[in-house]
Amino acid sequence: MPRIHRLVSPLILSLTLSISALPASAAEITPSPAATLSPFAQYELDMAKYKIEYKLYQEARASREQELRVIGITFIQAIRQATKELKSAGRGASSKASFAAATALAAANRDKAVAELEPLMDPPQPPTKPPGYWMKGNKSKGPSPKAEKKN
């Protein structure tokens, strides 16, 4: 047992010292500074992100408009059906009451379907241009000279 104790004791001592020195060595390593982008490069990156978000917004808006069209078509078909039934039933008071009830039901169904649609997200805002950023087509133009008419 004393022989094992002599072998294990230095091993435990060396492990303890290496573990205690580990946090100190980790603190010495500093992370490399993050690469900062120039304002122009950051603007280009933000513009690319904006274009992607705007495309998603346009797709969501188009999808919502398509769903609204379907709801509107369904509503118009229900009104036409009620009108058709009114004409076939005659001009009695009961047929007018059933027409009013069918119209109210169609309007309620339409309003319920519109309320169940997901709300449209806010449109993304374009990034602001950094100072001094001029695009090729954004030159300041003065008034163009007018051609004189020859009569």
ABEGO torsion letter per residue (X at the ends): XAAAAAAAAAAAAAAAAAAAAAAAAAAABBBBBBBBBBAAAAAAAAAAAAAAAAAAAAAAAAAAAAAAAAAAAAAAAAAAAAAAAAAAAEABAAAAAAAAAAAAAAAAAAAAAAAABBBBBBBBBBBBBBBGBBBAAABBBBBBBBBBBBX
